[in-house]
């Protein structure tokens, strides 16, 4: 299918042809290595970012402090939904089933009251 708005090209390819894999006639000459040199390898022990510490006990203490800070941050500023989520997480299966049963009874009572009002 052709293009309905276009015209025919007057000629095909013009220029010298070459085979696949042949170098182009104007190939740039490669003088020197075109790659940038890689930085030298660093040998020796790695460094820890942040404050410098001397032992593994400091790392454990730092982890404990970080956990305590996360706990404090998680309890502050939760808002209404956060408090509701905490309350739901604190419930066991029996209290969850009892709450669901109370909600179902209330819904049935509301439906019965609606039917009584509609009957009269």
C-alpha positions as CSV (number, residue, x, y, z in Angstrom):
1,X,0.0,0.0,0.0
2,X,1.3,3.4,-0.8
3,X,1.0,6.9,0.4
4,X,-1.9,8.6,-1.2
5,X,-0.6,12.2,-0.6
6,X,3.0,11.6,-1.5
7,X,4.7,11.4,-4.9
8,X,7.2,9.0,-6.3
9,X,10.8,9.6,-5.5
10,X,12.7,10.4,-8.7
11,X,15.6,8.1,-8.2
12,X,16.7,5.3,-5.8
13,X,19.8,5.3,-3.7
14,X,22.5,7.6,-5.0
15,X,26.1,7.1,-3.9
16,X,28.7,4.4,-3.5
17,X,27.7,1.2,-2.2
18,X,29.7,-1.0,0.2
19,X,29.4,-4.5,1.6
20,X,28.3,-5.3,5.0
21,X,31.3,-5.2,7.4
22,X,33.4,-3.0,5.1
23,X,34.9,0.1,6.7
24,X,33.3,3.4,5.6
25,X,35.4,5.5,3.3
26,X,35.6,8.3,5.9
27,X,36.4,6.2,8.9
28,X,37.9,8.1,11.8
29,X,41.5,7.1,12.5
30,X,42.0,5.7,16.0
31,X,44.9,7.4,17.6
32,X,45.4,6.3,21.2
33,X,42.9,4.6,23.4
34,X,39.5,6.2,23.2
35,X,38.5,4.8,26.6
36,X,39.0,6.7,29.8
37,X,41.3,5.1,32.3
38,X,39.6,3.4,35.2
39,X,40.3,4.8,38.7
40,X,42.8,2.8,40.7
41,X,41.6,0.0,42.9
42,X,41.4,0.7,46.6
43,X,42.8,-1.9,48.8
44,X,42.4,-2.3,52.5
45,X,39.4,-2.4,54.9
46,X,36.3,-0.5,54.0
47,X,35.1,2.6,55.9
48,X,31.8,3.0,57.7
49,X,29.8,6.1,56.8
50,X,28.7,8.4,59.6
51,X,30.2,8.5,63.1
52,X,33.3,6.6,63.6
53,X,33.0,3.7,66.1
54,X,35.6,1.3,67.5
55,X,33.8,-1.9,68.1
56,X,30.9,-4.2,67.5
57,X,29.3,-3.3,70.9
58,X,28.9,0.3,69.6
59,X,27.1,-1.0,66.6
60,X,24.7,-2.9,68.9
61,X,24.1,0.1,71.0
62,X,23.5,2.2,68.0
63,X,21.0,-0.3,66.7
64,X,19.2,-0.3,70.0
65,X,19.1,3.5,70.0
66,X,17.7,3.6,66.5
67,X,15.0,1.0,67.3
68,X,14.0,3.1,70.4
69,X,13.8,6.2,68.2
70,X,11.6,4.4,65.6
71,X,9.3,3.1,68.4
72,X,8.9,6.6,69.8
73,X,8.3,8.1,66.4
74,X,5.7,5.4,65.6
75,X,3.6,6.2,68.7
76,X,3.5,9.9,68.1
77,X,1.1,11.6,65.7
78,X,-0.7,8.6,64.5
79,X,-4.1,10.2,64.5
80,X,-7.5,8.5,64.5
81,X,-6.8,5.9,61.9
82,X,-3.5,4.9,63.5
83,X,-5.1,4.4,66.9
84,X,-7.9,2.4,65.3
85,X,-5.3,0.2,63.6
86,X,-3.5,-0.4,66.9
87,X,-6.8,-1.3,68.6
88,X,-7.6,-3.8,65.8
89,X,-4.1,-5.4,66.1
90,X,-4.5,-5.7,69.8
91,X,-7.7,-7.7,69.6
92,X,-7.7,-11.5,69.7
93,X,-10.0,-13.8,67.7
94,X,-12.7,-14.0,70.4
95,X,-13.1,-10.3,70.8
96,X,-13.1,-9.8,67.0
97,X,-15.9,-12.4,66.6
98,X,-17.9,-10.8,69.5
99,X,-17.6,-7.4,67.9
100,X,-18.8,-8.8,64.5
101,X,-21.7,-10.5,66.2
102,X,-22.7,-7.2,68.0
103,X,-22.6,-5.4,64.6
104,X,-24.8,-8.1,62.9
105,X,-27.4,-7.9,65.7
106,X,-27.5,-4.2,65.4
107,X,-28.0,-4.4,61.7
108,X,-30.8,-7.0,62.1
109,X,-32.5,-4.7,64.7
110,X,-32.3,-1.8,62.3
111,X,-33.8,-3.8,59.5
112,X,-36.6,-5.0,61.7
113,X,-37.4,-1.5,62.8
114,X,-37.5,-0.3,59.2
115,X,-39.9,-3.1,58.3
116,X,-42.2,-2.1,61.2
117,X,-42.2,1.5,60.1
118,X,-43.0,0.6,56.5
119,X,-45.8,-1.8,57.5
120,X,-47.8,1.0,59.3
